[in-house]
Amino acid sequence: MSLVPGPRNLITDVPGLRVGNAQDLVIKSGVTVMLADAPFTAGVHIMGGAPGTRETDLLAPDKTVEAVDALVLSGGSAFGLDAASGVADALRVMGRGFAVGDIRVPIVPGAILFDLLNGGSKDWAENPYKNLGKQALEKAQQDFSIGSEGAGTGATTANFRGGLGSASVVLPSGHTVGALVAVNALGSATVGNGPHFWAAPFEINGEFGAHGPAPHYPQPAIPETKLRAHANTTIGIVATDAILTKAHCTRLATAAHDGYARALVPAHTPMDGDLIFAASTGRLPLEAPVADTLYLGHAAACVMARAIARAIRAAKALPGDLQPAYSHQHG
């Protein structure tokens, strides 16, 4: 049976999920927030050498908190960690959060990428990311834009603009798997500067141009500026409506990293903080637990690879860019 994307080909094809983006084109950076109708189970796996995170330790299977209220992807390096504080403040006003007596404490893990040297103005008097986090939460809905949006606004790769990507797939079991990713990699998503994506074998319905595999595979070229500045990191989320435990989610996030390796060359380097969250909205049981979890992991890797290519293809040029947009060269 051929696999097909969900109706939006976005992570929000997983029922109950919403995504919001907010960006500031002056600083050339932004924030992306994902939340659900109710708290959801989550896990995380980090494979890059230079991560920046908030509240990832509590996602370990042996930790007490069983569900989170939102996940945040942000630009801004360490400054961007403040985006999750803005989201937590807004969620508390909404009455969301872990109940401690009569107090609600929103649980909002987050991860950041480095976009401080991308041509935007970073001479802010006050950290802008807390407000951007609130704005992104307020805009959260099922339909959202990809490309130069949210956490992908100021992202770059070795040769083209980076961006925000998303994709989904519906499995024969009836489970939906989706991915959301901000691509700011040391490596490249394309084979050289041509139109071919490393993720070409996983493309569905010509979603990133139907260029097919590259005719040859040159050695990847990494700009010295990328190596010297450590200005990298790809951060993402995979989500499903399958009923999963925190341990299952951790394994799902681990498997999804194969999508990075399939779509970015090189991936998981010492200068990247590559990280993937996994989320379960817990709506559909696993009828065949061993087989279903295997196929969920495979699907997560494939859908993440597709989301990465879609991010690069959808990115648009912005004033002051230091790199070209793929869409301006290859359509």
WOSULGI-V65358 format. One line per field, one symbol per residue. phi: phi as a letter, one per 40 degrees, with the letter a starting at -180 (. if undefined). A space follows every 50 residues. Layout:
phi->???
//
This chain:
phi->.ccbcccbfbccccdgcbbbbaabcccfaabbbbbbcadbcaaaabbccb cbabfcccccdcccccabcabbbacgfcccccdcccccdcccccgchccb gcbbbcbbcaabbcbcbbgccbcccbdcccccccccccccaccacbhcbf ccdbcbbcbbdcicbaaaabcdcgcbbbbbabcbcccbcbcgcccccdcd cbcbfgcbhfcgcccabcccbbddcccccfcahbbabbaacccbcccccc ccccccccccccbbbcbfcccbbdabcbbbcgbbcccbdccccccccccc ccccdccccccccccbcbdgdcbccdccbbg
//
